[in-house]
């Protein structure tokens, strides 16, 4: 029999070996069928062989479908979304781009009673326990809280994700003796520079407003809110940014804590009005007409820990800076394609880590209502270090106003860091506000925020995710969800 005249079926075994089956052709006139080199001369053997072939094919098809089913369906358990995405990231230039292509319906959570299948209350309890501050905690004898805090700072974070010593450091900031007070560093707002026992420098932002006071006007209106600095610090921890300097509430006695150790330059701004001690300090907008007066002898404020003296910051101009002039719009406010211009210049080319840091920061600013991020600060001499989220005093001014323009870098660039997106998804359904409310209970000037501000944070979070969803629908998941290359938090050269 000529080989190429015989009908054949080939099957490949799992090991890669190919087995040929010569199938009987009833029109050929042959009396024998060759099956793998063995004779099959009876109808019973022929039928057995046919059943074997058909069964083998069905079995292989079934196994293939079972293996590929997750890829075909494109879905899975909600709790595995993050893991499945994380396993399908690839390096592309300066960023890691998501290539998984999940359908839009699995990139959001819609059940108001659960987060990824876990009851909201359970999620809140777990995360509150994680971010709770044990304010009365004490360090072991001989350990300096300032050295502990300085040791946390790396080019990529101000403090670790979780440390029981945070409560001890914040407690020291709120209670350590004040050994010197001077006018604050440069800036537009009144603040004091304090030196605490152990030679630690901190910034003290005094209280101007009651908690329920509403700041009307533009996103940059009003004076700094001391409580905003405290809430912003803890919010940055919960969001996983950890790029905001430590902040805590403190009440000081003017007669006992300030006047005896105040500098001559600061004392020159002190005066008495209607029986109250007032002062105005030195700053861009500081003047006697804008003095701050105490109520009694106690002055409330926030203490912000200065970064270690070994850390030098370099400021850059925020491409989305406001003009600070009425009726004069910035270029980004008139050009929806403005991000394409930003992406052509250093240091923001190719969706760099700095651009993603900046987008992280404006998401953070939108949540706290801060429209005053006119500059950004990075660590000098560190090529890929973090954007430090300094000066968050223009926050939590109006819980009823959601200023969408703050989000311009997000909706114009249509890009967001993968880890940020996943964190925001996990904090939906009023989880974020609930966690922040509980964490802030340990601060010495509790309550830090009103209930309206916690509701505003949750509402704004949903709006951020809506903006991301709009971008995904237009540009696709792969183009929107990005991840900068992993940074080594243990830099031997630091």
Kinemage of the C-alpha trace (Angstrom):
@kinemage 1
@onewidth
@group {chain A} dominant
@subgroup {mainchain}
@vectorlist {calphas} color= white
{ca unk a 1} P 0.000 0.000 0.000
{ca unk a 2} L 1.363 3.463 -0.878
{ca unk a 3} L 1.694 5.575 2.293
{ca unk a 4} L 0.278 8.829 0.907
{ca unk a 5} L -2.873 7.036 -0.251
{ca unk a 6} L -3.802 5.884 3.250
{ca unk a 7} L -5.981 8.157 5.444
{ca unk a 8} L -4.077 8.950 8.660
{ca unk a 9} L -4.844 10.534 12.061
{ca unk a 10} L -1.985 11.818 14.229
{ca unk a 11} L -2.223 12.556 17.954
{ca unk a 12} L 0.541 14.095 20.036
{ca unk a 13} L 1.108 12.667 23.478
{ca unk a 14} L 1.880 14.972 26.441
{ca unk a 15} L 5.561 14.088 26.220
{ca unk a 16} L 5.781 15.348 22.661
{ca unk a 17} L 5.842 11.873 20.947
{ca unk a 18} L 3.579 11.598 17.897
{ca unk a 19} L 1.567 8.380 17.318
{ca unk a 20} L 0.229 7.669 13.822
{ca unk a 21} L -3.057 5.820 13.273
{ca unk a 22} L -3.766 4.377 9.784
{ca unk a 23} L -7.512 4.296 9.338
{ca unk a 24} L -9.309 1.758 7.123
{ca unk a 25} L -10.617 3.109 3.851
{ca unk a 26} L -13.546 0.973 2.755
{ca unk a 27} L -13.010 2.025 -0.847
{ca unk a 28} L -9.445 0.875 -1.010
{ca unk a 29} L -10.229 -2.833 -1.197
{ca unk a 30} L -7.679 -3.666 1.493
{ca unk a 31} L -8.553 -6.408 3.977
{ca unk a 32} L -6.378 -5.088 6.809
{ca unk a 33} L -6.131 -1.903 8.888
{ca unk a 34} L -2.820 -0.953 10.394
{ca unk a 35} L -3.109 0.614 13.822
{ca unk a 36} L 0.255 1.704 15.137
{ca unk a 37} L 1.897 -1.167 13.219
{ca unk a 38} L -0.486 -3.829 14.639
{ca unk a 39} L -3.038 -5.788 12.518
{ca unk a 40} L -6.732 -5.380 13.270
{ca unk a 41} L -8.636 -7.877 11.134
{ca unk a 42} L -12.017 -8.090 12.841
{ca unk a 43} L -14.947 -5.644 12.964
{ca unk a 44} L -14.830 -5.765 16.807
{ca unk a 45} L -11.250 -4.503 16.856
{ca unk a 46} L -12.141 -1.834 14.318
{ca unk a 47} L -14.966 -0.543 16.491
{ca unk a 48} L -12.750 -0.618 19.597
{ca unk a 49} L -10.146 1.409 17.781
{ca unk a 50} L -12.704 3.973 16.622
{ca unk a 51} L -14.084 4.334 20.162
{ca unk a 52} L -10.526 4.736 21.442
{ca unk a 53} L -9.769 7.519 18.958
{ca unk a 54} L -13.019 9.415 19.621
{ca unk a 55} L -12.642 9.037 23.389
{ca unk a 56} L -9.060 10.297 23.280
{ca unk a 57} L -10.076 13.388 21.300
{ca unk a 58} L -12.963 14.183 23.669
{ca unk a 59} L -10.702 13.738 26.703
{ca unk a 60} L -8.037 16.080 25.306
{ca unk a 61} L -10.592 18.752 24.375
{ca unk a 62} L -12.111 18.579 27.889
{ca unk a 63} L -8.711 18.907 29.569
{ca unk a 64} L -7.780 21.845 27.331
{ca unk a 65} L -11.045 23.661 28.136
{ca unk a 66} L -10.536 23.114 31.875
{ca unk a 67} L -7.028 24.557 31.752
{ca unk a 68} L -7.965 27.556 29.639
{ca unk a 69} L -11.292 28.286 31.316
{ca unk a 70} L -9.968 31.153 33.519
{ca unk a 71} L -8.440 32.841 30.458
{ca unk a 72} L -11.629 32.385 28.437
{ca unk a 73} L -13.919 33.719 31.135
{ca unk a 74} L -11.638 36.665 31.971
{ca unk a 75} L -13.049 36.741 35.504
{ca unk a 76} L -12.554 35.008 38.781
{ca unk a 77} L -13.137 35.559 42.438
{ca unk a 78} L -13.149 39.250 43.364
{ca unk a 79} L -10.580 38.639 46.085
{ca unk a 80} L -8.055 37.440 43.476
{ca unk a 81} L -8.265 40.488 41.205
{ca unk a 82} L -5.211 42.126 42.715
{ca unk a 83} L -3.162 38.921 42.599
{ca unk a 84} L -4.111 38.132 38.996
{ca unk a 85} L -3.173 41.635 37.910
{ca unk a 86} L 0.057 41.564 39.838
{ca unk a 87} L 1.163 38.418 38.019
{ca unk a 88} L 0.612 39.959 34.612
{ca unk a 89} L 2.744 43.084 34.650
{ca unk a 90} L 5.585 43.602 32.256
{ca unk a 91} L 8.371 46.151 32.109
{ca unk a 92} L 8.021 48.668 29.286
{ca unk a 93} L 10.515 51.528 29.352
{ca unk a 94} L 10.277 53.545 32.553
{ca unk a 95} L 7.047 51.959 33.721
{ca unk a 96} L 5.501 48.565 34.225
{ca unk a 97} L 2.368 48.315 32.140
{ca unk a 98} L -0.650 46.208 32.986
{ca unk a 99} L -1.424 43.751 30.176
{ca unk a 100} L -4.152 41.673 31.749
{ca unk a 101} L -7.115 43.404 30.090
{ca unk a 102} L -9.798 42.756 32.691
{ca unk a 103} L -13.315 43.701 31.601
{ca unk a 104} L -14.621 46.887 33.254
{ca unk a 105} L -17.134 45.064 35.447
{ca unk a 106} L -14.415 43.422 37.527
{ca unk a 107} L -12.394 46.596 38.047
{ca unk a 108} L -14.955 48.058 40.412
{ca unk a 109} L -16.866 46.936 43.484
{ca unk a 110} L -20.605 47.470 43.462
{ca unk a 111} L -21.825 45.744 46.615
{ca unk a 112} L -22.286 48.423 49.261
{ca unk a 113} L -22.126 45.880 52.066
{ca unk a 114} L -18.866 44.177 51.171
{ca unk a 115} L -15.407 44.853 49.797
{ca unk a 116} L -14.216 42.027 47.556
{ca unk a 117} L -16.650 39.733 49.351
{ca unk a 118} L -15.522 40.702 52.862
{ca unk a 119} L -18.086 42.529 55.060
{ca unk a 120} L -17.306 46.238 55.340
{ca unk a 121} L -17.296 46.172 59.132
{ca unk a 122} L -14.689 43.413 59.138
{ca unk a 123} L -12.514 45.347 56.674
{ca unk a 124} L -12.739 48.470 58.836
{ca unk a 125} L -11.894 46.596 62.046
{ca unk a 126} L -8.881 44.930 60.456
{ca unk a 127} L -7.455 48.137 58.998
{ca unk a 128} L -8.155 50.202 62.111
{ca unk a 129} L -6.122 47.684 64.084
{ca unk a 130} L -3.325 47.972 61.511
{ca unk a 131} L -3.163 51.791 61.522
{ca unk a 132} L -4.095 52.438 65.150
{ca unk a 133} L -1.587 54.575 67.047
{ca unk a 134} L -0.714 53.529 70.593
{ca unk a 135} L -0.173 57.077 71.738
{ca unk a 136} L 0.995 56.278 75.264
{ca unk a 137} L 3.682 53.842 74.139
{ca unk a 138} L 7.182 54.423 75.499
{ca unk a 139} L 10.523 53.602 73.917
{ca unk a 140} L 13.125 51.517 75.672
{ca unk a 141} L 15.508 53.537 77.882
{ca unk a 142} L 18.274 55.129 75.879
{ca unk a 143} L 16.369 55.235 72.590
{ca unk a 144} L 15.743 58.721 71.225
{ca unk a 145} L 12.373 59.257 69.492
{ca unk a 146} L 14.091 61.638 67.078
{ca unk a 147} L 16.700 59.070 66.091
{ca unk a 148} L 13.972 56.467 65.661
{ca unk a 149} L 12.005 58.758 63.341
{ca unk a 150} L 15.125 59.768 61.395
{ca unk a 151} L 15.935 56.096 60.847
{ca unk a 152} L 12.596 55.563 59.139
{ca unk a 153} L 13.290 58.041 56.346
{ca unk a 154} L 14.526 56.637 53.039
{ca unk a 155} L 14.391 58.055 49.507
{ca unk a 156} L 11.041 56.291 49.121
{ca unk a 157} L 9.176 56.772 52.413
{ca unk a 158} L 8.983 58.945 55.520
{ca unk a 159} L 7.987 56.063 57.763
{ca unk a 160} L 7.399 52.311 57.421
{ca unk a 161} L 4.008 50.818 56.698
{ca unk a 162} L 3.581 49.624 60.246
{ca unk a 163} L 5.586 50.299 63.389
{ca unk a 164} L 4.510 50.201 67.038
{ca unk a 165} L 6.980 52.995 67.810
{ca unk a 166} L 4.943 55.594 65.906
{ca unk a 167} L 2.847 56.278 68.998
{ca unk a 168} L 5.959 56.951 71.063
{ca unk a 169} L 7.362 59.417 68.529
{ca unk a 170} L 4.047 61.287 68.189
{ca unk a 171} L 3.744 61.374 71.986
{ca unk a 172} L 7.200 62.948 72.245
{ca unk a 173} L 6.259 65.542 69.632
{ca unk a 174} L 3.166 66.459 71.679
{ca unk a 175} L 4.795 66.551 75.107
{ca unk a 176} L 8.573 67.110 74.899
{ca unk a 177} L 9.741 70.366 76.555
{ca unk a 178} L 10.101 73.337 74.203
{ca unk a 179} L 13.585 74.811 74.544
{ca unk a 180} L 13.469 77.476 71.802
{ca unk a 181} L 10.839 79.201 69.615
{ca unk a 182} L 11.377 81.402 66.583
{ca unk a 183} L 9.530 82.634 63.530
{ca unk a 184} L 8.705 79.866 61.086
{ca unk a 185} L 10.573 79.154 57.917
{ca unk a 186} L 9.769 80.897 54.670
{ca unk a 187} L 6.228 80.669 53.359
{ca unk a 188} L 2.962 82.521 53.048
{ca unk a 189} L 1.374 81.349 56.307
{ca unk a 190} L 2.047 82.039 59.977
{ca unk a 191} L 3.917 79.254 61.744
{ca unk a 192} L 6.492 78.909 64.463
{ca unk a 193} L 9.758 77.000 64.463
{ca unk a 194} L 10.241 75.112 67.716
{ca unk a 195} L 13.193 73.217 69.089
{ca unk a 196} L 12.193 70.378 71.386
{ca unk a 197} L 14.327 68.724 74.044
{ca unk a 198} L 16.871 66.590 72.239
{ca unk a 199} L 17.436 69.331 69.628
{ca unk a 200} L 14.606 68.225 67.356
{ca unk a 201} L 13.184 70.950 65.085
{ca unk a 202} L 9.425 70.968 64.448
{ca unk a 203} L 7.017 73.360 62.764
{ca unk a 204} L 4.056 74.554 64.841
{ca unk a 205} L 0.942 75.637 62.948
{ca unk a 206} L -1.517 77.467 65.214
{ca unk a 207} L -5.274 77.123 65.238
{ca unk a 208} L -7.207 79.766 63.296
{ca unk a 209} L -10.644 78.160 62.884
{ca unk a 210} L -13.081 76.080 64.868
{ca unk a 211} L -13.622 72.564 63.526
{ca unk a 212} L -17.019 73.299 61.951
{ca unk a 213} L -15.985 76.550 60.250
{ca unk a 214} L -16.604 76.442 56.481
{ca unk a 215} L -14.058 78.062 54.161
{ca unk a 216} L -15.933 79.669 51.274
{ca unk a 217} L -14.425 80.674 47.950
{ca unk a 218} L -11.699 79.150 45.790
{ca unk a 219} L -9.714 75.960 46.538
{ca unk a 220} L -6.886 78.108 47.952
{ca unk a 221} L -8.981 80.383 50.141
{ca unk a 222} L -8.497 80.830 53.871
{ca unk a 223} L -5.612 80.335 56.244
{ca unk a 224} L -3.885 77.055 57.009
{ca unk a 225} L -5.910 74.522 59.003
{ca unk a 226} L -3.753 73.012 61.730
{ca unk a 227} L -6.070 70.006 62.070
{ca unk a 228} L -5.763 69.405 58.327
{ca unk a 229} L -2.058 68.640 58.731
{ca unk a 230} L -2.864 65.937 61.289
{ca unk a 231} L -5.645 64.316 59.281
{ca unk a 232} L -3.549 64.459 56.093
{ca unk a 233} L -0.666 62.630 57.775
{ca unk a 234} L -2.825 59.707 58.869
{ca unk a 235} L -4.709 59.608 55.575
{ca unk a 236} L -1.407 59.258 53.711
{ca unk a 237} L -0.566 56.253 55.904
{ca unk a 238} L -3.890 54.579 55.188
{ca unk a 239} L -3.524 55.185 51.442
{ca unk a 240} L -0.085 53.582 51.513
{ca unk a 241} L 1.776 56.720 50.378
{ca unk a 242} L 3.755 57.401 53.598
{ca unk a 243} L 5.370 60.497 52.092
{ca unk a 244} L 3.884 63.051 54.503
{ca unk a 245} L 5.929 64.263 57.508
{ca unk a 246} L 4.686 63.169 60.928
{ca unk a 247} L 2.058 65.480 62.462
{ca unk a 248} L 0.261 65.527 65.811
{ca unk a 249} L -1.903 67.943 67.805
{ca unk a 250} L -0.522 69.909 70.743
{ca unk a 251} L -1.704 72.578 73.174
{ca unk a 252} L 0.881 74.981 74.561
{ca unk a 253} L 0.848 77.622 77.277
{ca unk a 254} L 1.840 81.021 75.982
{ca unk a 255} L 3.184 82.243 79.293
{ca unk a 256} L 5.008 79.031 80.231
{ca unk a 257} L 6.019 77.377 76.926
{ca unk a 258} L 6.459 80.229 74.430
{ca unk a 259} L 7.393 83.581 75.953
{ca unk a 260} L 10.364 82.419 78.113
{ca unk a 261} L 12.135 80.773 75.154
{ca unk a 262} L 10.972 82.982 72.262
{ca unk a 263} L 13.518 84.733 70.061
{ca unk a 264} L 13.803 88.504 70.097
{ca unk a 265} L 12.583 88.664 66.497
{ca unk a 266} L 9.424 86.737 67.397
{ca unk a 267} L 8.792 88.721 70.577
{ca unk a 268} L 8.768 91.914 68.510
{ca unk a 269} L 5.567 90.708 66.848
{ca unk a 270} L 3.770 90.184 70.192
{ca unk a 271} L 1.153 92.693 71.356
{ca unk a 272} L -1.949 92.792 73.518
{ca unk a 273} L -5.441 93.429 72.162
{ca unk a 274} L -8.607 93.452 74.285
{ca unk a 275} L -6.795 91.682 77.088
{ca unk a 276} L -5.521 88.873 74.878
{ca unk a 277} L -1.957 88.129 73.800
{ca unk a 278} L -1.576 88.352 70.021
{ca unk a 279} L 1.277 87.854 67.575
{ca unk a 280} L 1.795 87.815 63.819
{ca unk a 281} L 5.259 86.369 63.214
{ca unk a 282} L 7.168 86.669 59.944
{ca unk a 283} L 5.776 85.383 56.630
{ca unk a 284} L 4.599 86.628 53.257
{ca unk a 285} L 1.124 87.537 54.480
{ca unk a 286} L 2.025 88.228 58.119
{ca unk a 287} L 1.189 91.664 59.504
{ca unk a 288} L -0.156 93.228 62.660
{ca unk a 289} L -3.569 93.513 61.008
{ca unk a 290} L -3.573 89.711 60.602
{ca unk a 291} L -2.513 88.819 64.119
{ca unk a 292} L -3.487 85.623 65.881
{ca unk a 293} L -4.798 86.068 69.420
{ca unk a 294} L -4.995 83.440 72.104
{ca unk a 295} L -8.091 82.602 74.097
{ca unk a 296} L -6.770 82.632 77.607
{ca unk a 297} L -3.248 81.336 77.902
{ca unk a 298} L -3.599 78.191 75.773
{ca unk a 299} L -2.725 77.995 72.091
{ca unk a 300} L -3.746 74.909 70.114
{ca unk a 301} L -1.914 73.824 67.019
{ca unk a 302} L -0.280 71.010 65.112
{ca unk a 303} L 3.341 69.927 65.391
{ca unk a 304} L 4.965 68.739 62.153
{ca unk a 305} L 8.254 66.864 62.454
{ca unk a 306} L 11.040 68.292 60.342
{ca unk a 307} L 12.927 65.796 58.184
{ca unk a 308} L 16.440 64.771 59.306
{ca unk a 309} L 19.170 67.375 58.613
{ca unk a 310} L 20.817 64.916 56.235
{ca unk a 311} L 17.793 65.159 53.920
{ca unk a 312} L 17.928 68.031 51.468
{ca unk a 313} L 14.841 68.795 49.402
{ca unk a 314} L 14.727 70.255 45.915
{ca unk a 315} L 11.598 72.087 44.772
{ca unk a 316} L 10.073 71.885 41.318
{ca unk a 317} L 7.251 73.839 39.751
{ca unk a 318} L 3.994 71.897 39.537
{ca unk a 319} L 2.947 71.814 35.848
{ca unk a 320} L -0.663 72.120 37.028
{ca unk a 321} L 0.025 75.172 39.204
{ca unk a 322} L -2.758 77.754 39.539
{ca unk a 323} L -2.165 81.381 38.543
{ca unk a 324} L -3.488 82.695 41.885
{ca unk a 325} L -4.992 85.567 39.920
{ca unk a 326} L -8.706 86.070 39.617
{ca unk a 327} L -10.054 85.435 36.101
{ca unk a 328} L -6.600 84.481 34.794
{ca unk a 329} L -6.579 80.833 33.791
{ca unk a 330} L -3.485 78.664 33.583
{ca unk a 331} L -2.704 76.815 30.348
{ca unk a 332} L -3.864 73.491 31.797
{ca unk a 333} L -7.254 75.022 32.568
{ca unk a 334} L -7.762 75.855 28.887
{ca unk a 335} L -6.216 72.835 27.153
{ca unk a 336} L -7.670 69.352 27.712
{ca unk a 337} L -4.601 67.857 25.981
{ca unk a 338} L -2.190 69.661 28.282
{ca unk a 339} L -0.764 66.399 29.636
{ca unk a 340} L 0.649 65.590 26.197
{ca unk a 341} L 2.867 68.651 26.599
{ca unk a 342} L 3.966 67.631 30.102
{ca unk a 343} L 4.849 64.146 28.877
{ca unk a 344} L 7.359 65.613 26.450
{ca unk a 345} L 9.494 67.305 29.094
{ca unk a 346} L 11.798 66.077 31.813
{ca unk a 347} L 11.313 64.875 34.470
{ca unk a 348} L 7.854 63.666 33.395
{ca unk a 349} L 8.688 61.879 30.118
{ca unk a 350} L 7.243 58.460 29.375
{ca unk a 351} L 4.956 58.376 32.415
{ca unk a 352} L 7.941 58.541 34.744
{ca unk a 353} L 7.762 57.586 38.391
{ca unk a 354} L 7.672 61.301 39.247
{ca unk a 355} L 4.569 61.838 37.096
{ca unk a 356} L 2.857 58.900 38.807
{ca unk a 357} L 3.936 60.326 42.179
{ca unk a 358} L 2.409 63.648 41.182
{ca unk a 359} L -0.857 61.958 40.205
{ca unk a 360} L -0.831 60.097 43.540
{ca unk a 361} L -0.405 63.463 45.234
{ca unk a 362} L -3.280 65.190 43.463
{ca unk a 363} L -5.577 62.246 44.257
{ca unk a 364} L -4.535 62.750 47.875
{ca unk a 365} L -5.105 66.523 47.535
{ca unk a 366} L -8.561 65.998 46.071
{ca unk a 367} L -9.558 63.783 48.982
{ca unk a 368} L -8.464 66.405 51.527
{ca unk a 369} L -9.657 69.381 49.463
{ca unk a 370} L -6.209 70.941 48.979
{ca unk a 371} L -5.904 73.069 45.839
{ca unk a 372} L -2.637 74.750 46.838
{ca unk a 373} L 0.016 72.353 45.509
{ca unk a 374} L 1.928 74.990 43.508
{ca unk a 375} L 5.303 73.260 43.909
{ca unk a 376} L 6.525 69.768 44.608
{ca unk a 377} L 9.557 68.659 46.610
{ca unk a 378} L 11.866 65.735 45.967
{ca unk a 379} L 15.064 64.639 47.679
{ca unk a 380} L 18.092 66.322 46.227
{ca unk a 381} L 20.706 63.946 44.881
{ca unk a 382} L 18.287 61.000 44.577
{ca unk a 383} L 17.408 60.281 40.955
{ca unk a 384} L 14.263 58.226 41.558
{ca unk a 385} L 13.235 59.300 45.053
{ca unk a 386} L 9.722 60.060 46.223
{ca unk a 387} L 7.727 63.254 45.907
{ca unk a 388} L 7.411 64.439 49.513
{ca unk a 389} L 3.891 65.618 50.388
{ca unk a 390} L 4.734 68.741 52.378
{ca unk a 391} L 2.479 71.547 53.599
{ca unk a 392} L -1.057 70.190 53.698
{ca unk a 393} L -2.569 73.046 55.685
{ca unk a 394} L -4.957 74.194 52.945
{ca unk a 395} L -7.103 71.119 53.484
{ca unk a 396} L -10.442 70.167 55.015
{ca unk a 397} L -11.836 73.668 54.575
{ca unk a 398} L -15.209 72.901 52.987
{ca unk a 399} L -16.712 69.389 53.216
{ca unk a 400} L -19.486 70.338 50.787
{ca unk a 401} L -17.242 71.401 47.911
{ca unk a 402} L -15.548 68.814 45.671
{ca unk a 403} L -13.138 70.783 43.495
{ca unk a 404} L -12.772 68.660 40.346
{ca unk a 405} L -10.006 70.874 38.914
{ca unk a 406} L -7.630 69.456 41.539
{ca unk a 407} L -7.862 66.153 39.652
{ca unk a 408} L -6.750 67.653 36.321
{ca unk a 409} L -3.496 65.627 36.121
{ca unk a 410} L -5.537 62.427 36.560
{ca unk a 411} L -8.241 63.034 33.974
{ca unk a 412} L -5.956 64.807 31.490
{ca unk a 413} L -3.182 62.188 31.628
{ca unk a 414} L -5.587 59.274 32.145
{ca unk a 415} L -2.911 57.430 34.109
{ca unk a 416} L -2.695 56.170 37.658
{ca unk a 417} L -0.315 53.933 39.542
{ca unk a 418} L -1.518 50.321 39.756
{ca unk a 419} L -0.942 50.044 43.506
{ca unk a 420} L -2.823 53.307 44.112
{ca unk a 421} L -5.778 52.144 42.036
{ca unk a 422} L -5.948 48.855 43.891
{ca unk a 423} L -5.719 50.621 47.272
{ca unk a 424} L -8.552 52.991 46.342
{ca unk a 425} L -10.713 50.080 45.210
{ca unk a 426} L -10.191 48.372 48.550
{ca unk a 427} L -11.275 51.473 50.508
{ca unk a 428} L -14.661 51.996 48.831
{ca unk a 429} L -18.057 51.743 50.464
{ca unk a 430} L -17.295 54.256 53.251
{ca unk a 431} L -14.328 52.200 54.460
{ca unk a 432} L -11.767 55.012 54.116
{ca unk a 433} L -13.684 57.572 56.167
{ca unk a 434} L -14.480 55.015 58.845
{ca unk a 435} L -10.828 54.016 59.257
{ca unk a 436} L -9.601 57.618 59.389
{ca unk a 437} L -12.241 58.534 61.969
{ca unk a 438} L -11.143 55.746 64.305
{ca unk a 439} L -7.402 56.314 63.831
{ca unk a 440} L -7.732 60.029 64.634
{ca unk a 441} L -9.351 59.293 68.004
{ca unk a 442} L -5.909 58.851 69.575
{ca unk a 443} L -4.728 62.378 68.729
{ca unk a 444} L -4.390 64.796 71.687
{ca unk a 445} L -6.733 67.366 70.107
{ca unk a 446} L -9.467 64.898 69.162
{ca unk a 447} L -11.912 65.429 67.499
{ca unk a 448} L -9.682 66.396 64.585
{ca unk a 449} L -12.421 66.559 61.917
{ca unk a 450} L -16.189 66.853 61.854
{ca unk a 451} L -18.389 63.971 60.593
{ca unk a 452} L -19.046 65.968 57.417
{ca unk a 453} L -15.384 65.753 56.437
{ca unk a 454} L -15.308 61.957 56.779
{ca unk a 455} L -18.351 61.727 54.529
{ca unk a 456} L -16.668 64.081 52.058
{ca unk a 457} L -13.599 61.830 51.852
{ca unk a 458} L -15.734 58.787 51.006
{ca unk a 459} L -17.734 60.747 48.442
{ca unk a 460} L -14.593 62.092 46.787
{ca unk a 461} L -13.039 58.636 46.670
{ca unk a 462} L -15.971 57.413 44.596
{ca unk a 463} L -15.519 60.354 42.235
{ca unk a 464} L -11.819 59.555 41.796
{ca unk a 465} L -12.689 55.994 40.812
{ca unk a 466} L -15.334 57.290 38.421
{ca unk a 467} L -12.685 59.386 36.679
{ca unk a 468} L -10.424 56.342 36.382
{ca unk a 469} L -13.307 54.286 35.015
{ca unk a 470} L -14.022 56.934 32.357
{ca unk a 471} L -10.393 56.789 31.285
{ca unk a 472} L -10.426 52.984 31.116
{ca unk a 473} L -13.532 53.001 28.911
{ca unk a 474} L -11.900 55.435 26.477
{ca unk a 475} L -8.253 54.336 26.488
{ca unk a 476} L -8.378 50.782 27.829
{ca unk a 477} L -7.041 49.300 31.039
{ca unk a 478} L -3.546 48.728 29.633
{ca unk a 479} L -3.018 52.413 28.884
{ca unk a 480} L -4.440 53.780 32.140
{ca unk a 481} L -3.214 51.503 34.935
{ca unk a 482} L 0.565 51.842 35.184
{ca unk a 483} L 3.219 50.946 37.705
{ca unk a 484} L 6.638 52.480 38.097
{ca unk a 485} L 9.503 50.054 38.454
{ca unk a 486} L 9.830 48.694 41.966
{ca unk a 487} L 11.953 50.831 44.249
{ca unk a 488} L 14.396 49.333 46.678
{ca unk a 489} L 13.520 50.648 50.112
{ca unk a 490} L 16.845 49.426 51.454
{ca unk a 491} L 19.305 51.630 49.613
{ca unk a 492} L 22.815 50.821 50.788
{ca unk a 493} L 24.054 54.203 49.560
{ca unk a 494} L 21.466 56.145 51.556
